[in-house]
Amino acid sequence: MDIDFAKFLPLSEATYYVLAALEEPMHGYALMQKVESMSQGNVVIGPGTLYGAFGTLEKQGLIEKLSEEERRKTYALTEKGRRVLAEQVRRLAIMLRNGQFVLSTLGKEAAA
């Protein structure tokens, strides 16, 4: 399966955390709590935002609805979603390495 990653990347911070939280299938309320916990409180997703994201991600084929009981819908990552998430993580790792290098260089200049 070839994926045109340019259609999906870069992911917004909220979308990144939604996909990352779906490492295991879960429903919306649990996902909102997990995103807040994973991001150490830096990303808080409300119900409206989350269900809008679910709709978009489902249309893009990145997640799928596994079940719906009463009003509780359970979602999971698709293979395509896993690959897009993996590519985002690869890109973030490059950014992190470059940022750490720049900061270490700036620290040396400040100490000189």
C-alpha positions in Angstrom: 0.0 0.0 0.0 1.6 3.2 -1.2 0.6 6.3 0.8 1.1 9.9 -0.4 2.1 11.1 3.1 2.0 14.7 1.8 -1.8 14.5 1.9 -1.7 13.8 5.7 1.4 15.4 7.1 2.3 17.2 9.1 -0.3 16.2 11.6 -1.7 18.8 14.0 -0.7 18.2 17.6 -4.3 17.1 18.5 -4.5 14.7 15.5 -1.2 13.2 16.4 -2.3 12.5 19.9 -5.6 11.1 18.7 -3.8 8.6 16.4 -1.2 7.8 19.1 -3.9 7.2 21.7 -5.6 4.7 19.4 -2.7 2.3 19.8 -5.6 0.2 21.3 -9.2 0.6 20.4 -11.2 3.0 22.6 -14.2 5.2 22.8 -14.2 9.0 22.8 -14.3 9.8 26.5 -11.4 7.4 27.3 -9.5 8.9 24.4 -9.9 12.4 25.6 -8.5 11.4 29.0 -5.6 9.5 27.4 -4.7 12.4 25.2 -4.6 14.8 28.1 -2.5 12.3 30.1 -0.1 11.4 27.2 0.5 15.1 26.5 1.0 15.9 30.2 -1.9 18.3 30.0 -0.6 20.2 27.0 -3.4 19.0 24.7 -7.0 18.9 25.9 -9.6 17.8 23.4 -13.3 18.6 23.9 -16.1 16.4 22.7 -17.0 18.5 19.7 -13.4 18.7 18.5 -12.9 15.0 19.0 -16.0 13.8 17.2 -15.2 16.2 14.3 -11.7 14.7 14.2 -13.1 11.2 14.3 -15.3 12.0 11.3 -12.4 13.4 9.3 -9.9 10.6 10.2 -12.5 8.0 9.4 -13.1 9.6 5.9 -9.4 9.6 5.3 -9.2 5.9 6.2 -6.8 6.5 9.2 -9.2 5.1 11.8 -12.3 2.9 11.7 -15.3 2.6 13.9 -15.3 -0.9 15.4 -18.6 -0.8 17.4 -21.3 1.4 18.6 -23.3 0.6 21.8 -25.9 3.2 22.8 -23.9 6.4 22.3 -20.5 4.9 22.9 -18.5 4.5 19.7 -15.2 2.6 19.7 -12.5 3.4 17.2 -9.2 1.9 16.2 -6.3 2.8 13.9 -6.2 1.3 10.5 -3.0 0.0 8.8 -2.9 3.3 6.9 -3.3 5.2 10.1 -0.4 3.3 11.7 1.8 4.1 8.7 0.9 7.8 8.7 1.6 7.9 12.5 4.9 6.2 12.1 5.9 8.7 9.4 5.0 11.6 11.6 7.0 10.1 14.5 10.0 9.7 12.1 9.7 13.4 11.1 9.4 14.5 14.7 12.5 12.5 15.6 14.5 14.4 13.0 13.1 17.7 14.3 14.0 16.7 17.9 17.6 15.8 16.9 18.1 19.0 15.1 16.6 21.1 17.9 18.8 19.4 20.5 21.8 20.0 18.4 21.0 23.7 17.9 20.3 24.2 21.6 23.5 22.5 22.6 25.4 24.7 20.2 23.6 27.8 21.6 24.5 26.7 25.1 28.2 26.4 24.2 28.1 29.9 22.7 26.5 31.3 25.8 29.2 29.7 28.0 32.1 31.0 25.9 
